[in-house]
Amino acid sequence: MTDETTPHEAPERPRAEHAIRFAISLFAETAWVQMGIQADPHTHTVETDLPQAKLAIDAIAALIPLTEGRLAPNELRDLRNLLSTLQWNYVERVNKAGE
């Protein structure tokens, strides 16, 4: 009987692109919560703060260009789709608040 060992793979070094994607996901969650579309994960309540939602969405819009040429085309497309979806939902919420 032989004892086979597999070498441990070195963990991938942190990359700025991954940190940006992570930040975008945090801002997206914040935007969903602040628009009142998703419950706050800490309080489990649903409240609306549209200026905070806009700030989170604007932060995503500022970060996405930094990923161009650094992420796979499908990943960049997904981020742009996320931004568009957030912006569309934000406009809907603002229009509802104005009625």
Residue pairs with C-beta under 8 A, 6 or more apart in sequence:
16 70
17 67
17 70
17 71
20 63
20 66
20 67
21 67
21 71
21 75
21 79
23 59
23 63
24 60
24 63
24 64
24 79
24 82
27 56
27 57
27 59
27 60
27 63
28 56
28 60
28 82
28 86
29 38
29 41
30 52
30 53
30 56
31 53
31 56
31 57
31 60
31 86
31 90
32 38
32 86
32 89
33 39
33 40
33 41
34 48
34 49
34 50
34 52
34 53
34 56
35 48
35 50
35 53
35 89
35 90
35 93
36 46
36 47
36 48
36 93
37 89
37 93
38 46
39 45
39 46
40 46
40 47
48 93
48 97
50 90
50 93
50 94
50 97
53 90
53 93
54 90
57 83
57 86
57 87
57 90
60 79
60 82
60 83
60 86
61 83
64 76
64 79
64 80
64 83
67 75
67 76
67 79
68 76
71 79
